[in-house]
Amino acid sequence: MKEIKIDKILGSRRLSNYCWSAIILIGGFNFFLVGISSYFKLQFNIKFIAYNENIIFIPQGVIMMFYGMTGILISLFLWYTIIMDVGAGYNEFNNETGIITIFRLGFPGKNRLLKLHYKIKDIFAIKINIQDGLSPKREIYLITKDKRQIPLTTVGKPLSLQEIEKQAKEIALFLNIKLEGII
């Protein structure tokens, strides 16, 4: 039997983040361009790029520049999180040493690396939490004997019920502990 099980966790480098960052950057740049061109009274008639006919600088141009700068700054922040791969890491279950390691990357600084260690003997169960609705959640938690819940799954697109159940069963069998939350 394998003594070490490692689950990779995807961080900010996912396709949806690349798409949203690009869309927000293009939109913000267009809004900013319309605001600037209304100040200098320039006319752009390029297809798919800012069209500013009949826009006066105060108040419309100023508002367009504000929205443009806001969009550009949000996009830069999203690109920064993608470059830093915030949220990426792994879960390591080591039966050989009896230690569970949860590792995640954060933003640069003294707390950039989050590395948590738990002893397998201090783990009570693996729990599945499923909530459907407008913002569905499908998560796997590590439950310690003192009732703390440590999330093991990534944030983002919810996994299918079969996939979440399969992952939780694999972890529980590997650690030889009970599984909660499956009806």
Secondary structure by P-SEA (a helix, b strand, c coil): cccbbbbbbbccccaaaaaaaaaaaaaaaaaaaaaaaaaacccccccccccccccccaaaaaaaaaaaaaaaaaaaaaaaaaaacccbbbbbbbccccbbbbbbbcccccccbbbbbbbcccccbbbbbbbbccccccbbbbbcccbbbbbcccccccccaaaaaaaaaaaaaaacccccccc
